[in-house]
Amino acid sequence: MAVNTRIQMKRDTTAHWNAAQGFIPLDGEVIIYTDYQTITEVVNNENVTKKIPGIKIGDGQAYVQDLPFIDQDLRDALFAHIANYDVHVTLNDKAF
């Protein structure tokens, strides 16, 4: 017997998450920042703006603002690499 189920995660803008004072996500609850990072790329000689979501996972104790983004360390390394071609991501960073 097939079960037709849809799961929707909590998602909102950074401004709304920052305004959610006192909100503590449940342990394992997925929180999505829909506009966490904005980048502009040139595609076919035109600037294209893209919004990259950020993801946090609740621990049942910390406020949403205090939770780290799950990919923060890797994201920092990749943006540093993009911004400065002299900085390279190590094999250990890639494995992470």
Buried (B, 14 or more C-beta within 10 A) or exposed (E): EEEEEEEEEBBBEEEEBEEBEEEBBEEEBBBBBBBBBEEEEEEEEEEEEEEEEBBBBBBEEEEBEEBEBBEEEBBEBBEEBEEEEEEEEEEEBEEE
